[in-house]
């Protein structure tokens, strides 16, 4: 059982790294093209699709390559969440580097977008100023990094809950390696 858990961790780690790199590449493409996914929320959809594809691919790969074609719902769910966790950690490390080194002005852009949203809602200047003071900690690179991991795991859990129902494949009683002893 321990060997199976180690192989699950190894498989999820490799799939998570691949998924994390895919998410980072997508983020870099958006950055180079000049698209801010916070400002144009439609660009968050491809990230979700990449997350779905990575979790499904990684879980199927684990099922077929390591487990010989069969996997329980719980194993598929656990593998999917682990993949999302590892991808989220890698992507959040990149996000932290991005916000602190590559483009430190990104945090200011997020704040401006938030302020514009409050203006559109009809909030007064005083209300906006107080809200931004109270929520100032939410715009720190550390907070956004931690929330990136939490968000990735949350979405990964939801995706895995659904996809595991389709990926699970119980072992047939005829495929059993054990032989029945004569009584």
Secondary structure, DSSP 4 states (H G I P E B T S, - for coil): -HHHHHHHHHHHHHHHHHHHHHHHHHHHHHHHHT--TTTSGGGHHHHHHHHHHHHHHHHHHIIIIISTT-B-HHHHHHHHHHHHHHHHHHHHHHHHHIIIII-TTHHHHHHHHHHHHHHHTT--HHHHHHHHHHTGGGGSHHHHHHHHHHHHHHHHHHHHHHHHHHH-BPPPGGG-S--PPP-
